Amino acid sequence: MTARPLETDFLKVLTVLYVEDEPHALEEISTFLRRRVGKLITASQGEEGLAAFRSEHPALVVTDIQMPIMDGLAMAKAMRDLDPSVPIIVTTAFEQTDYLLRSLELGIDHYVLKPVQAARLESALLACAARLLAEDQMRQKQRLEAEVLRMRHQTVINTLLGGIGHDYNNLLQAILATHDLALACADPGSKVQRILKASAHASEQARLLSRRLMALVNPAYQLQQVGPIEGLLRSTVEAGLAGTLIRMEFDFQAGDPVVRHDRAALQQALASLVVNAREAMPSGGMLQFSTRTLQISGPDAAGLPQGHYLHMLIRDSGRGIAAEDLPMIFEPYFTTKERSSQRGTGLGLALCETIIHAHGGSISAESTPGQGATFTVLLPLA
């Protein structure tokens, strides 16, 4: 058999489920599989195998056909209903036509006769690994292409926002200077003075907005503080929910992890998440904040390098995020809220993502409409 190193190596990271009711065969083939796969899960009958499939989510299944209660093909059919993409290899001592036909109807990937020959089973395993590897490479290529497009889009947006923020800030400086001169000439307590003060306040809010734009496109954070941040997390959440009907729940399992950070910037990012949760629960609800440590052994989906991370989950019980809106929530100026002077500017989550990225971390969100939203934040441990 021709050696296929890529498929062999890929097979060594896969979780494989093996289902066999005959004890001797189960032991013998299990020994063979353990030497070749990343993790082996075994079951001695169909119902047990189906339960393991649901709980363990194996990448590949090897199963006998002849089993009591639920045979291998009935189990395979149930597995196909749950996840049609998982390759299935069946082994049997019979070459009966009805089994072959049922296997074809179910889309069984490979059919190995008993007594199982090692070369035939290994060939079937490598063929399945080749398919899974090709699918994995295609997904990685699609993710990379999508990320390249997103980065190009973000570069254009950043250039636009940076130019707007710079020019806008210069104009506001002139406006505020004019307000100061006009206020100096206005009679104390006069209507003109009150109008000028209101206008100056609005202009100051606009200047703060321009600063947020500049921070979004040109972040300059000093990650000079090294220490635990759970106190910062708790105080930011408590301050953000003060005076609301929202209940807080903290579950800190990380044990005061040390993170290199910019305290003011990180507090701003967390405050944006709290504001987002608060606006999703105007009538009250629950905000759960949990932490733990996480080790990444290789580049993850967000492109983070291997290492140890602080893993934060922020869950709310609000109205959730629509599926079509979820991919857009970190885009600048995207918002589903009504715009006003107090809310809905569409910069909060975009700035939050910028800050988290500047700390070497990542942020993602998932949601089911009507069942709240969950934000996941990863920050590298110092």
Secondary structure, 3 states (H helix, E strand, C coil): CCCCHHHHHHHCCCEEEEECCCHHHHHHHHHHHHCCCCEEEEECCHHHHHHHHHHHCCCEEEEECCCCCCCHHHHHHHHHHHCCCCCEEEEECCCCHHHHHHHHHHCCCEEEECCCCHHHHHHHHHHHHHHHHHHHHHHHHHHHHHHHHHHHHHHHHHHHHHHHHHHHHHHHHHHHHHHHHHHHHCCCCCHHHHHHHHHHHHHHHHHHHHHHHHHHHCCCCCCCEEEECHHHHHHHHHHHHCCCCEEEEEEECCCCCEEEECHHHHHHHHHHHHHHHHHHCCCCEEEEEEEEEEEECCCCCCCCCCEEEEEEEEEECCCCCCCCCHHHCCCCCCCCCCCCCCCCCCCHHHHHHHHHHHCCCEEEEEECCCCCEEEEEEEEEC
